[in-house]
């Protein structure tokens, strides 16, 4: 698998490619399956339908890796926190007040359909195509659990981090243990590698970033690697800024996803020499297409030539992206 070769530090050219949120609303096939499922959570917990939408972009575009179709908030739901997705508003959860309401023991039974999706996808994927399992990083998932919704600036989470850090750390401790078990289940079911999405890492100042982002990520990665020698894990500490290099050094990730605002050459200079990067085309450019997209792509490809790299976006693909632009993206990479 080209994708796993790159994660192992081999220089593969053209670089392997996949796109965050590559299975999603920009595809009419996905919209049809979503309508069949009835609602988003039902889709995530239906192995037949979730496997189908995971496979759709592989069949259509030939990406080098598929990523499990699910959501980072399946885990808090499995722990016993209510979850619903409001149309046009995103996720809604009752803001967490008492950690005793969370139940580690019940979670595997709730997320069992997700593990079945992994098994089905790995069976149906071409052997050359890697399957990425994933979870939200504990800090990011905690933001939703404590604030009760996404978007905005997670004011309650940030206040609690200052006023009651022990409570936040207790939530993170539960999430860390649950995430280890959840990701181990995905590996056992057939995932070839894993990704931790710390999408809201950038809201924490340096001291909190170390405590709430790096430390739990390090625990997860260490536990999984001790149980699975050779397992490769990608971290995505979005908007980490100058903390990126410390995250790479301390967390134990094998590769790091770069967000849109991070200059790839600056990241190369700051991070350990053998760091493998993933990214980081602006999703807006994938919507615009044409010369702006292709110029930016070629700049990234020029910056990473001669070193291991995974081509991706700096954040998820948006629903308004024309399929033709994704086709062109693949053509430019394959011809590089």
C-alpha positions in Angstrom: 0.0 0.0 0.0 1.5 3.3 -1.1 -0.2 5.0 1.8 1.3 2.8 4.5 4.7 3.0 2.7 4.6 6.8 3.1 3.7 6.4 6.8 6.7 4.1 7.2 8.9 6.9 6.0 9.4 5.8 2.3 9.4 8.4 -0.3 6.6 7.4 -2.6 6.0 9.5 -5.7 3.5 10.7 -6.7 2.5 10.9 -3.1 -0.5 9.0 -1.8 -3.7 11.1 -1.5 -7.0 11.1 0.4 -9.2 14.0 1.4 -10.7 14.7 4.8 -14.5 14.3 4.6 -14.0 12.6 1.2 -17.2 10.6 1.8 -19.9 13.3 2.2 -22.4 15.8 0.9 -20.6 16.8 -2.3 -21.4 13.4 -3.7 -24.9 12.7 -5.0 -24.4 9.0 -4.1 -23.8 10.0 -0.5 -26.9 12.2 -0.4 -29.0 9.3 -1.7 -27.8 7.0 1.0 -28.2 9.6 3.7 -31.8 10.0 2.7 -32.3 6.3 2.9 -30.8 6.2 6.4 -33.2 8.9 7.7 -30.8 10.8 9.9 -27.1 11.1 10.4 -26.7 9.0 13.6 -28.7 6.2 12.0 -26.3 6.3 9.0 -23.2 6.1 11.2 -24.7 3.1 13.1 -25.8 1.2 10.0 -22.9 -0.9 8.9 -24.3 -1.6 5.4 -24.9 2.0 4.6 -21.8 3.4 6.4 -19.7 0.9 4.5 -21.2 2.0 1.3 -20.5 5.7 1.8 -17.0 4.9 2.9 -16.4 3.1 -0.4 -18.1 5.6 -2.7 -15.1 8.0 -3.1 -12.7 5.1 -3.6 -14.7 3.8 -6.5 -15.2 7.2 -8.0 -11.7 8.8 -7.6 -9.3 6.1 -6.7 -7.9 7.6 -3.5 -5.1 5.7 -1.9 -6.9 5.4 1.5 -10.4 5.2 2.7 -11.4 6.6 6.0 -14.1 5.0 8.1 -17.4 6.9 7.8 -18.5 7.8 11.3 -18.3 10.8 13.6 -16.1 11.8 16.5 -19.2 12.2 18.7 -20.2 8.6 18.5 -17.9 7.9 21.4 -19.5 10.3 24.0 -22.9 9.0 22.8 -21.7 5.5 23.5 -20.5 6.7 27.0 -24.1 7.7 27.7 -24.3 11.4 26.8 -27.2 12.3 24.7 -26.5 13.3 21.1 -28.6 14.6 18.3 -27.9 16.5 15.1 -30.1 19.5 14.5 -30.7 20.2 10.8 -28.4 23.1 9.7 -27.1 23.6 13.3 -24.8 20.6 13.9 -24.5 18.4 17.0 -26.3 19.0 20.2 -25.5 17.4 23.5 -26.6 18.1 27.1 -23.6 20.0 28.5 -21.8 17.6 30.8 -22.1 18.4 34.5 -21.4 15.1 36.3 -18.8 12.5 35.0 -20.5 9.8 37.0 -23.1 9.7 34.3 -20.5 8.4 31.8 -20.2 4.6 31.6 -17.0 3.1 30.1 -18.4 -0.4 30.3 -21.5 0.2 28.1 -19.6 2.0 25.3 -18.4 -1.1 23.3 -21.9 -2.4 22.9 -23.1 1.0 21.5 -20.3 1.5 19.0 -20.2 -2.2 17.9 -21.9 -1.3 14.6 -19.0 1.1 13.8 -16.6 -1.8 14.2 -18.7 -3.9 11.9 -18.5 -1.2 9.3 -14.7 -1.4 9.6 -14.8 -5.1 9.0 -17.1 -4.8 6.0 -15.1 -2.0 4.4 -11.7 -3.8 4.8 -13.3 -6.9 3.1 -14.5 -4.8 0.2 -11.6 -2.5 -0.3 -8.9 -3.2 -2.9 -5.9 -4.7 -1.3 -3.8 -1.7 -2.4 -6.1 0.8 -0.6 -5.5 1.5 3.1 -8.3 1.9 5.6 -7.9 4.6 8.2 -9.7 4.2 11.5 -10.2 7.4 13.6 -11.4 9.0 16.7 -11.6 12.6 17.9 -8.8 13.6 20.2 -10.0 13.9 23.9 -9.6 17.6 24.0 -11.7 18.2 21.0 -14.4 15.7 22.0 -14.5 17.3 25.5 -15.2 20.7 23.9 -18.5 19.3 22.5 -19.3 17.4 25.7 -18.8 20.4 28.0 -20.3 23.1 25.8 -23.1 20.9 24.3 -22.5 22.0 20.8 -19.9 22.9 18.2 -19.0 26.1 16.6 -18.3 29.4 18.4 -15.4 29.6 20.8 -16.3 26.8 23.3 -16.5 29.4 26.1 -17.7 27.0 28.8 -14.9 24.6 28.1 -12.3 27.4 28.2 -13.7 28.8 31.5 -13.7 25.4 33.1 -10.1 24.8 32.0 -9.2 27.8 34.1 -11.7 27.6 37.0 -12.0 23.8 37.4 -9.1 22.1 35.6 -9.5 19.0 37.7 -13.0 18.4 36.3 -11.7 18.9 32.7 -8.8 16.5 33.4 -11.3 13.9 34.8 -13.3 14.1 31.6 -10.2 13.8 29.5 -9.1 10.8 31.5 -12.3 9.0 30.8 -12.2 9.9 27.2 -8.6 8.8 26.9 -9.3 5.3 28.2 -12.5 5.1 26.0 -10.6 6.2 23.0 -7.9 3.6 23.5 -10.5 0.9 23.6 -12.4 2.3 20.7 -9.4 2.6 18.4 -8.1 -0.8 19.4 -11.5 -2.2 18.3 -11.0 -0.6 14.9 -7.5 -2.1 14.6 -8.9 -5.5 15.5 -11.6 -5.1 13.0 -9.2 -4.4 10.1 -8.1 -0.7 10.1 -4.6 -0.4 8.7 -3.7 2.8 10.5 -5.4 5.4 12.7 -5.9 9.2 12.9 -6.6 11.4 15.9 -8.6 14.5 15.1 -7.8 17.3 17.5 -9.8 19.8 15.5 -10.0 22.3 18.3 -6.5 22.0 19.7 -5.9 25.6 18.8 -8.3 27.1 21.4 -5.9 26.2 24.2 -2.9 28.3 25.3 0.5 26.6 25.6 0.3 25.3 29.1 -3.2 23.9 28.6 -2.3 22.6 25.1 0.4 20.4 26.8 -1.9 19.2 29.5 -5.1 18.7 27.5 -3.9 17.9 24.0 -0.4 16.5 24.1 -0.6 14.4 27.2 -3.8 12.5 26.4 -2.7 12.0 22.8 0.6 10.6 24.0 -1.2 8.2 26.3 -3.4 7.0 23.5 -0.6 6.6 21.1 1.7 4.9 23.6 -1.0 2.4 24.6 -2.0 1.5 21.1 1.6 1.1 19.9 2.5 -1.1 22.8 -0.3 -3.4 21.8 0.2 -3.2 18.1 3.9 -3.0 17.1 4.2 -1.3 13.7 0.9 0.5 13.9 1.0 4.0 12.3 -0.9 6.9 13.7 -1.6 10.4 12.2 -2.3 13.3 14.5 -4.2 16.5 13.4 -3.7 19.2 16.0 -5.6 21.9 14.0 -4.4 25.5 14.5 -1.6 24.3 16.9 0.6 27.1 15.5 4.0 27.2 17.2 3.0 24.2 19.4 3.1 21.9 16.3 6.7 20.9 16.7 6.3 20.1 20.4 3.2 18.0 19.6 5.1 16.0 17.1 8.1 15.4 19.4 6.1 14.5 22.5 2.9 12.8 21.3 4.6 9.9 19.4 2.6 10.4 16.2 4.1 8.9 13.0 2.7 11.7 10.8 1.0 15.0 11.4 -1.8 16.7 9.4 -1.2 20.3 8.6 -4.1 22.8 8.7 -4.6 25.3 5.9 -2.9 28.2 7.7 0.4 26.4 8.4 3.2 26.9 5.9 4.6 23.6 5.0 8.1 24.8 4.7 8.0 26.4 8.1 6.6 23.1 9.5 9.5 21.2 7.9 12.0 23.6 9.5 10.4 23.4 13.0 9.6 19.7 13.3 12.0 16.8 13.7 13.8 16.0 10.5 12.0 12.7 9.9 8.5 14.1 10.4 5.9 12.9 7.8 3.4 15.6 6.9 -0.1 15.3 5.6 -1.9 18.2 3.8 -2.6 20.9 3.3 -4.5 22.4 0.3 -7.1 25.0 1.3 -10.6 23.4 0.8 -11.8 26.7 -0.7 -9.3 26.1 -3.6 -10.9 22.7 -4.2 -14.2 24.5 -4.6 -12.7 27.2 -6.9 -10.6 24.8 -9.1 -8.7 26.0 -12.1 -5.4 27.8 -12.0 -5.5 28.9 -8.4 -6.0 25.3 -7.2 -3.4 23.9 -9.5 -0.8 26.5 -8.7 -1.3 25.9 -4.9 -1.1 22.1 -5.4 2.1 22.3 -7.4 3.6 24.5 -4.7 2.9 21.9 -2.1 4.2 19.1 -4.3 7.4 21.1 -4.9 7.8 21.6 -1.2 7.5 17.9 -0.4 9.3 16.4 -3.3 12.0 14.0 -2.2 10.4 13.2 1.2 7.5 11.1 2.4 4.2 12.9 2.2 0.5 12.3 2.1 -1.4 14.8 0.0 -4.7 16.1 1.6 -6.6 19.2 2.4 -5.9 21.5 5.4 -9.5 20.8 6.6 -12.5 18.8 5.4 -13.9 18.9 1.9 -17.0 21.2 1.7 -20.4 20.2 0.3 -20.2 22.7 -2.5 -17.1 21.2 -4.2 -17.7 20.2 -7.8 -16.8 16.6 -8.5 -14.8 17.7 -11.6 -12.4 19.6 -9.4 -11.7 16.4 -7.4 -11.0 14.6 -10.6 -8.6 17.3 -11.7 -6.9 17.2 -8.3 -6.2 13.5 -8.8 -4.9 14.1 -12.4 -2.5 16.8 -11.3 -1.1 14.6 -8.5 -0.7 11.5 -10.6 1.1 13.5 -13.3 3.4 15.2 -10.9 
